[in-house]
Amino acid sequence: MKLPRGATLLSGIVGSTAYGLARPDSDVDRLGLFAVPTADLHGLKPQPETYTSTQPDVCLHEARKWCRLALSGNPTVMELVWLPDELYEIRTPLGDELIGIRTTLLSAKRVRDAYLGYATQQFKRLYDRGDSSLSADTRKRTAKHARHLRRLCHQGFELYATGRLSIRVENPEEYHRFGEQVAADAMAALPLLKHYEAAFDETRSALPEQPDEAPVEAWLRRVRAHYYAPAGAPGR
């Protein structure tokens, strides 16, 4: 599917490359958000909310869906507005506005539930997958999932405790060693998960109880106004 020309508001390189965990054979993942022409939202035909591609690896969410996911604390979409400047490939004024209100998207419970929830799901996958008798390809995927379990725990706790999100990890080799340990024995991930569960429980969050939806609502309405053209008029 082809995006309307000029509709991408913000996009950048995410995933292992952004975290500093990429190896030579790692894919380069891109994430972004776009705006459907406003008039199209009022027609009979439902408008796609997500565009994906595998060559290259790209995922773009429509602005309203991206906001809903971000307000829920979704770790994957959240990193788009916390990337280092050099990882952005498209930045529009509306994209910069969204980066400027990123903290209003956050709330303590949703961040805790989303990041720890994702990490727990990763652990269950690792545990269900089995032990060191796995094939080489499965061990490789297991190590990758273990690295992301550790990253989710660390980033989620940082965001919960400080209200800030660091995308690049401090010591990539520690993450790779952890991945290999868990690939050999899935239970090696359990102490880390328990440590962060306790850390969340014992730490007073810097985040509010609820996100502030008003700035996000206002931003989305500016997007709709910007991409509105009356029927028959040329689009933006």
HELIX and SHEET records of a PDB file:
HELIX    1   1 GLY A   15  TYR A   19  1                                   5    
HELIX    2   2 THR A   38  HIS A   42  5                                   5    
HELIX    3   3 ALA A   63  LEU A   71  1                                   9    
HELIX    4   4 PRO A   75  MET A   78  1                                   4    
HELIX    5   5 GLU A   79  TRP A   82  5                                   4    
HELIX    6   6 ASP A   85  LEU A   87  5                                   3    
HELIX    7   7 PRO A   93  GLY A  100  1                                   8    
HELIX    8   8 ARG A  102  LEU A  105  5                                   4    
HELIX    9   9 ALA A  108  ARG A  129  1                                  22    
HELIX   10  10 ALA A  136  THR A  162  1                                  27    
HELIX   11  11 PRO A  172  ALA A  184  1                                  13    
HELIX   12  12 ALA A  186  ALA A  189  5                                   4    
HELIX   13  13 LEU A  190  GLU A  202  1                                  13    
HELIX   14  14 GLU A  213  HIS A  226  1                                  14    
SHEET    1   A 5 THR A  50  THR A  54  0                                        
SHEET    2   A 5 ASP A  57  GLU A  62 -1                                        
SHEET    3   A 5 ASP A  29  PHE A  34  1                                        
SHEET    4   A 5 THR A   8  VAL A  14 -1                                        
SHEET    5   A 5 TYR A  88  ARG A  91 -1                                        
END                                                                             
